[in-house]
Amino acid sequence: MPKRVLIADDSHTVRYVIRLFLGNRTGLEVCGEAGDGLEAIEKAETLRPDLILLDYSMPELNGAEVASILKKRMPAVPIILFTMYGENVGKAIASAAGIDVVLCKPDGITQLAETAEKMLADRPEHGDN
């Protein structure tokens, strides 16, 4: 059974590209998308994904704020911050917000997919977390 990923990014184009790329990976399935921080929280709670992928710069709540809220509600679910501002999001901020990994969009979607697969490799099947 594929691991379920929620994508939250305010750019429809970025969400589309990530969904397309991750959809071609055998162990991953995009279970939902969100265009802002509040929608990301709602969808995460409804869909119960195995991994949450957040952009930093989003309307309503930014990725760090969303991560902080979701880590309290879903502590076992890993969170990746995939952002243009990767170098500017300090490790202390990421750690305090509950972000497991910060990746820079310019480093590429292949690195994102590989990181997601590694993070999910040892996790139990969906519903067991």
C-alpha positions in Angstrom: 0.0 0.0 0.0 1.5 3.4 -1.0 2.4 6.0 1.7 0.0 9.0 1.6 1.4 12.5 1.1 -0.4 15.8 1.7 1.0 18.8 -0.4 0.5 22.3 0.9 1.8 25.1 -1.4 0.1 28.4 -2.5 1.2 27.8 -6.1 -1.1 25.6 -8.1 1.7 25.0 -10.5 4.1 23.8 -7.8 1.5 21.5 -6.4 0.8 20.1 -9.8 4.5 19.4 -10.6 5.0 17.8 -7.2 1.8 15.7 -7.5 2.9 14.5 -11.0 6.4 13.7 -9.9 5.5 11.9 -6.7 2.7 10.1 -8.5 5.2 8.4 -10.7 7.1 7.1 -7.6 5.8 3.6 -6.7 5.7 4.0 -2.9 4.0 7.4 -2.7 0.4 8.6 -3.3 -0.7 12.2 -3.1 -3.9 12.0 -0.9 -4.6 15.8 -1.0 -3.5 19.3 -1.6 -3.9 22.6 0.1 -3.4 26.2 -1.1 -2.9 27.9 2.3 -2.0 27.2 5.8 -5.5 26.9 7.3 -6.6 24.5 4.5 -3.4 22.4 5.2 -4.4 21.9 8.8 -8.0 21.0 7.9 -6.9 18.5 5.2 -4.2 17.0 7.4 -6.7 16.3 10.1 -9.3 14.9 7.7 -7.0 12.9 5.4 -4.4 11.6 8.1 -1.5 11.5 5.7 1.7 9.6 6.3 3.8 12.6 5.4 3.1 16.4 5.1 4.9 18.6 2.6 4.7 22.3 3.4 5.8 25.4 1.6 7.1 28.2 4.0 5.4 31.2 2.3 1.6 30.6 2.2 -1.5 32.7 2.9 -3.3 32.5 6.3 -0.5 30.7 8.1 3.1 30.0 7.0 4.6 26.6 6.8 6.4 26.9 10.2 3.1 27.9 11.9 1.3 25.0 10.3 4.0 22.6 11.3 3.9 23.8 14.8 0.2 23.2 15.1 0.2 19.8 13.3 3.1 18.4 15.3 1.1 18.9 18.4 -2.0 17.2 16.9 -0.1 14.5 14.8 3.3 14.1 16.4 4.2 10.9 14.6 3.7 12.4 11.1 6.9 13.6 9.5 6.9 17.1 8.0 9.1 18.4 5.1 9.4 22.1 4.5 10.0 22.5 0.7 10.7 26.1 0.1 12.6 28.8 -1.8 13.7 30.1 1.6 15.5 27.0 2.8 18.7 28.8 3.6 16.9 31.4 5.6 14.8 29.0 7.7 17.2 28.3 10.6 17.6 24.8 12.1 16.4 26.2 15.4 13.2 27.5 14.0 12.5 24.4 12.0 13.2 22.2 15.0 11.0 24.3 17.3 8.1 24.2 14.7 8.4 20.4 14.5 9.8 20.3 10.9 11.8 17.2 10.3 13.6 18.3 7.2 14.0 21.6 5.3 14.7 21.3 1.6 15.3 24.1 -0.9 13.1 24.1 -4.1 16.1 25.1 -6.2 17.8 21.8 -5.1 15.1 19.9 -7.0 12.1 17.7 -6.8 14.2 14.5 -7.1 15.9 15.3 -3.8 12.4 15.9 -2.3 11.1 12.5 -3.6 14.2 10.7 -2.4 13.9 12.3 1.1 10.2 11.5 1.3 10.8 7.9 0.4 13.6 7.5 3.0 11.5 9.2 5.7 8.6 6.8 5.1 10.6 3.6 4.5 10.5 2.5 8.1 7.0 3.8 9.0 4.1 1.5 9.6 1.4 1.2 7.0 -1.3 3.9 6.9 -3.7 3.6 9.8 -1.0 2.2 12.1 0.5 5.6 13.1 
